[in-house]
Amino acid sequence: MKLGLLLICLLTLFPAWGHDTEYYRFRVYLKDKGDSGFTPENATPYLSPKAIERRERQHISITESDVPISVTYLDCLQQTGCHIVTKSKWAKTVVVEHKDSIIAKQLMRLPMVDSVKWVWKGVHLPPPQPEGNEPIPVSGDPQKDYYGYAEKQIKMLKGDKLHKAGFKGEGMTVAVIDAGFKHVDRLEAFAHTAIVGTRNMVYPEHSVFVGDDHGTKVLSCLASNLPNRFVGTAPEASYWLIKSEVTDSEYPIEEDFWAAAIEFADSVGVDIITSSLGYFSYDIPEMSYSHEQLDGKTALISKVASMAAEKGMLLFSSAGNEGNSDWQQITVPADASCIITVGSVTAKRKHSEFSSLGYTADGRIKPDVVAMGTNSYVLDPDGDIYQANGTSFSTPILAGLGTCLWQALPQLTVGEIQQLIRQYASKYKHPNRELGYGIPNFYKSYKKGLKYVDRHR
């Protein structure tokens, strides 16, 4: 957005400036990243050994996009009186905060600034606080099946056969990017889950185990490990839990937090990312997207999602729950290329009415695949196992088995794993806007993948 139009919009929407309780955040697009002193040839100061190894294994080069933004540039932005909120080295953006919206004009005068976009206005709310530390048991009577209540949602994808072959996610690292993971640190179901770290992009240095519980339910689909009660699709994987969602408002800054979460996941060497977040409508209508913008190249969040694949990470994104709303279609970043977008079906393998529809604006198949998201079983922060609806849950169910598949076939690249998932899904030869390529058969993908590996040895 041009600066003049930006300021006109701000003055029209919010004529009363200067309140001490209100702050404004702007996304600053840089012309370049400046000289940070780092180079692609020596990435160890900004990429972990695991992140470097993941790239080397897939013959992916470390490039200038991986190099951090110059500290000199960040200092220059702060000298305007702004506070730096978050940044993206891939997108060459920095989000800054100030009490006065007119700071945008001053930012535009800086020689390294290309453009400025307003992304948030509001008051600072205190982060949620811990509620206790006592363990929380999980309810639910034992079932006959090993997977307990999760039996149908796993067996639909032939995940049980992949597990019996010895692949439950061991050695793989998964990042779950969500709104919050209330009580995960206390729930019995995660007592033996390998949580290697957490990160709070919204409230840095604060816990992710308080506040919102959406991520708790998502994680349960993957990591719960209570035989005969509730077993997830990748119970032996290691997990990073990252909060990027702002739950009290809906502004484009959430895309910036999400981008920062993706880049952090990359830096610590994550293999798989699952994200059940999506956007299309913001609190200020002028900030919202149109169907024509679902091209994978417009939304910041979608461009960053595509870059995640370029860095060798396998990203699963929920399609959205807008199928029976006026919007109907997928949300961003579900429109991104080179990721797996997941829709929802019922236990009878039929399209869930709420599951968002494809295609992308440029005609690509979305969703890519589907899993059970109607009456799928999840675990809440109080330890109750219950049925819930949403692509928020079909996505981690499927992502966990994608994790196990890559564990089984570590020689393959992220693109080859994606193709195996799509190619042996139920509607691969006749994809549509409801189911994409259909319901994957992960055991068949594994067996076919073995033959592929054997042929290329």
N, C-alpha and C positions, 0 to 999 in steps of 0.2 A: 504494500500500500504506500503511495506517495505521502511524504510528510504533511503536505498541506491538507490532503483529504483526511489523514489520520487525525490531525488536530481539530478539524471541523467536526468529525464524528465524535471526538471526545467532548468538545464543547457543547455539542447538541445533546448528547446523552447525559452528560454530567456537568451542568453549568456551575455548580457550587464547588469551588476548589478550596484547597488549603486546610481541610479538617485534619487535625492531628491523628485521628483514629483511622484515616484512610490512606492507603498506599497504592501506588501504580507500578506495574511491572511491564518492562518492554523487552522484546527480543531484538537484540542488536545483531544484524548480519554484517560480518566482517568481509572486507575485500580479500584478505589473506590472513594467515595465522601469525605472521611475524616470525622473528628468529627466537625460538624457544631454547636454543642451545642443544636440542636433541636431534637425532637423525634416524632414519629408517634402518641404517646399518647397525646401530647400537640401540636396540629397543628395550634392553633389560631395565632401564630406569622407569619405564611406563607400561611395560607388558610383563606379566608373570611368565616364568618358564613354561607353565602349562599352556598359556595362551600362544606362546611362540611355537611350542611343540605341535599344537593343533594346526597351526598354519603350515608348518613344515611337512606334517604328515599328509596334507592335502595339496602340497605344492603351491601354496598361496603366499605371495610376496607381502612383506611389510612395506607400506608406502607412506607418502607424505600425509595421507589422510589419518594415519595412526598417530602422528606426532602431535603433542599437546599444543594448545594456544600459548603464545608468548606471554610470560609474566608481565613484560613491559606493557603489552596491550591491556591486560587486566588491570594493572596499576593505573593506566591512563583513564580507563572507564571509571575507576573508583575515585579518581581525583576530581570528577565532576560532582562528587557528593553522593554518588550512587552506591548501593550495596549489591554485590554480586550474589545472585540467587542460585543459578546453575549455569551450565555451559555444555556445548557439544563440539568436540574437535572434528567430528566427521562432517557436521553441517556448517562449521565455522560460525557458530552463534554463541552469544552470551546473553543471559537474561539478567537484567539489572532492576533494582527497585529504588523508588524515590517517593517522597511525599508530594512532590509537585509534578503534575503531568507535563508541564512545559519543558521539563528536562529533555524531552525528546528532541527539541530544537537544538539544544546544546550538544547532544550526542551526535546529531547529524553533521555537526561542524568538524568532528574529529576526522583526521585524514584517513584512518584505517577503516572507517565505518561506511558500509555500502547503503544500508537502509535500516529503518527502525519500525517495529510492529508492536502495537499494544497487545498484551496477552493476558492481563489480569488487573482487576481493581477490587480492593476490599480491605477489611480490617484483619489484624493478626489475631488469630484464635490460639489459645494455649494448647499444646499437644496433649492428647489423652494420657492419663496416668495409670500405672499398674494397680490392679485390684486385689492382689494376693499372690501367694506362691505355693499354696498347697496343691498336690497332685489332683487331677480330675479323672475319675474313672469313666469308662465308656459303657453306656447302657446297651441293651439288646441281647436277646437270648441267643446262645450258640446255634448255628445252622448245621445241616448235614454237610454242605459243600465247604471245601477249604476256603473259598473266597467269601463265605458268609453272604451278607446282603448284596455284595458287589458281583455275585456270580454272573448274572445276565449281561451286565455291561462289559465284562471282560471276555466272556465266552463268545459274544457276538462278533468280536474282532479276532477270534481264535488266539487270544492272548494266553489262555491256559496252556495251549500246546507249546507256545514259545517259552513260557516259564518252565514247563516240564523238560524242555530241551536244555535247560540250565541257565537261562538268561532272564534275570530279574533286575538288571540295571547296575550291577556291581561294576565299579570302576568308572562309571559315567557321572558327570556333574551337570545338574539341572538348575537353572535359575527360574524361579517362579516370580513373575512381576505382577503385583496385585495391589489391592487397597489396604491390606492389613492382615495380620495373622494372629488374631486374638487367641490367647491361651495355648498356642501351639507348644510353648515351652513347658506347659503343665499337663497336657493331655496324655493319657496312658497310651493312646494309639501311636504317638510319636516318640515314646520313651527310648526306642532304639533306632530312630531315624538319624541318619548321618547329616545333621545340619552343620555345614562347614562355616557358615557365616550369614550375617544379615546386613542390610543397608536400608536406611530410611532417607529417600531423596527429598521428601516433603519437609520433614523435621530432622535435619541432620543431627546425629549423635543421640537421638531418642529411639526408644524401643519400637520394634515392629509388632511386638506381641500384645499390644493394647489397641483399643479403639475398634476399628472395623474388623469384621470376621469373614469377609468374602474370601480372602486368601486361605483362611483355615479350611473352609469347605473345599476349595480348589485343591489344596495340598492333600487333603484326605483321599481324593480320587487317585493320587499318585503314590503316596508314601505311607498310608496307614498299613500297619502290619499286625493285625490281630486275627490269626487263623480261626476259621469257622465263625467269625463275626464280621470282620471287614478288612479285606486285604486290597491294597491299591495295585496299580499296573506297573509300578517300578519301585517296589519296597526296598530294594537294596542299593539304589542310587544315592549319591550325595547331593545335597541341596543348598543353594543360596536363596534366601528369602528377601525380596526387595520390594519396598513400598514406593509406588510412584503416584498413586491416585489421591486426589484431593476430594474428600467426600462431602464437604459443605457447600461446594459451588462447582460450576462447570465452565471452565475457561480454557483457552488454548495452551496455557502454561502447563497443563497436564501432559501435553505432547512433549514439552521440554523435559519434564521430569522423567517421562518414559524413555526418551532418547538417552538421557544421562544414565538411566538404569541399564539400558542395552549396552552402552559403552563400558560401564563398570563391569557388567557380566563378561564382556569380551576380555577386559584387562585381567580378570582373575582366572581366565581359562575355562569358562563354562563351555560345555559341548551342546547342550540343548536349552532352549528357552521356551517356556509356555506362558502365554499372556492371555488372560480372559478379560481384557479391557478394550473398549472400542468407543469411537467418538464420531458424531456427525452434527449434533446440535449443541450449541452453547447458550449460556444465559443471555448473551447479547446476540440477537438473530443475525446481525450483520457479520458475525464471526463464524457462522455455521457454514457447512459445506453443501454443495449441490451434487446431484447425481453425476453431472458432467465432470466433476472433479475426482471421481473415483477411478483414477487412471494409474494409481501407484506412483505418480510423479509430482503430485500437487501438495499433499499433506506432508508436513515435516516428519511426522511419525511413520508414514509409509515409506518415505525415502530412507529413513534410518533402518527400518525393518529390512529393506532390500539389501542395505549395506551389511547387515548382520550375516546374511547368507554369503556375501562376498568375503567376509572374514572367516568363513568356515563353520558358522554356528547353524544348527537346525532349529528354526523358529516355527512354533505352532501358535496361531492366533485365532481367537474365536471369531466366527462370522458375524455375530450380533443377534439380538433377539427382536428384530423389527419386522419379521415376516408378516404379522397381522396388524401392523401399524400403517399409518399413512406413508412413512418413509419406505418400508418394505425391504429395501436392499441392504447389502453388507455395509459395515461401518469401516472407518480407517482405524488401524492399519491393515485390515483384512484385504484391501485392494492391492497390497504390495506384491511385486513379483518375487519369485524365488523363495517363497515361504509356503507353509502348509496352512491353509485357512480351513477351519473345521466348523461344519454345520451340525445339525441335530436331527436324529430320528427317534421314533418310538421303539418300544420293545418288539413291535411287529414289523420293524424295519421300514416304516413309512415316514415321510417327511413330517417333522414337527411343525405345527402351524406357525409357531413363533420364530422359527429359525430363518434368519435373513437370507435373501435371495441374491443370486448373481444376475447378470455377469458384471465384470468391470466395465467402465466407460469405454475402454478400448477393446472390448470383446473377449477378454480372457476368461477361462473357466474359473468361477468361484461360486460356492466354496470348492476347495479341492476334493475333500472327502468329508465323511460324516461318521458320527458315533452316537451312542445312546445318550440323549440329553433330556428326554421326557421321562420323568419319574426315575431319574438316576439316583443312586444312593450316595449320600454325602454325610459327613460328620460335622456337627456344629460345635461351637466353643464350650458348650456345657456338657459335651460328651454324648449327645443324643445322635443316633443314626436315623436319618429320615430321608424321604424322597423329595427331590427338588428338580425344577425345570430350568434349562438354559444351556446355550452353547458355552457358557462359563464352565460347565461340567463335562460336556462331551469333549471339550478341548484337552483338559488334562488327562482324561481317561485315555484318549488316543495318543497324546504326547508321551505318556509313560511307556506305551508299547513301542513308540518310535525310538525311545531311549534304549529299550531292550534289543530292538532290531539292530541298532548301530553298535551296541555292545557285541552282538553276535557277528557283525561284519565290519570290524574296525578298519579294514583295508579300504573301504569305500569312502568316497567324498560325500559332502552334504547333498550335492545334486543327485548323486546316484542313489542315496537313501530315499530322497524325495520321490524319485522316479519309481523305485520299488514299491513304495506305499501306494502311489497312484495306479500303477500298471496292473496290480493284482487286486484292485478294488472291484466291487460288484457291477459297476456301470462304466468301466473304463472305455469300452467301445462305443457307448452311447451316453455321454455325460449330459447333464442338464443343469438348469439354474437353481434347482432345489437341492439336489444331492451331489452335484459335481460329478466326480468319478465314482461316487458311491461309498459303500462300506468296505474298508480294507480287510484283507485276510493276512494278518501279520505272519502267521506260520508259513503260508505259501510264499510270501515275500522273502522270508528267511531261506526257504529251500531253494527258490529260484536264485536268490542272491549268492548262495553257496556255489551254484553252477557257474554263475558269472565270475566269481572270484577264481574258481578253478581254471576257467578258460583263459584268464589273463595273468596267470602265474608265469 
